[in-house]
Amino acid sequence: MKIMVSACLIGEKCKYNGKDNYSKELEQFIKGHEVIAVCPEVTGGLTVPRRPCEIVNGMVINKDGESKDAEFRKGAKICLKRALDEKIDLAILQSRSPSCAVKQIYDGSFSGKLVDGQGIFAQMLSENGIKVMDVEDI
């Protein structure tokens, strides 16, 4: 099985705050499978670290109110193309991320409030028939 994963989940320090979201459960789950790690945000040209971003009215903005939508969408499109080219079977993605969220995203107020929704990359994968899974569901 070919599995695409959010790079932060396997220890890559690509989160907005320069840290990772390493998951021991994911490490066990992906053993023996071909793994392709991606970070759509870095792929789209964003730096590490960077200002936190959330989705507001369908657009990605950072905490300073600056649009980062173009970078998020560019990175998501590049990573989607790779997923399609590699014919991945599954994508396991970071929870609550404006790129990778599968079930819930922050509401755009930067207050920590969650709402139902998907990140930009997760939505593109789903729209293209690729199965997405929240890392917390492992």
Secondary structure as UniProt FT lines:
FT   STRAND          2..6
FT   HELIX           7..10
FT   TURN            16..17
FT   HELIX           24..30
FT   TURN            31..32
FT   STRAND          34..38
FT   HELIX           40..43
FT   TURN            44..45
FT   STRAND          53..56
FT   TURN            57..58
FT   STRAND          59..62
FT   TURN            63..64
FT   HELIX           69..86
FT   STRAND          90..93
FT   TURN            98..100
FT   STRAND          104..106
FT   STRAND          114..116
FT   HELIX           120..127
FT   TURN            128..129
FT   STRAND          132..134
FT   HELIX           135..137
//
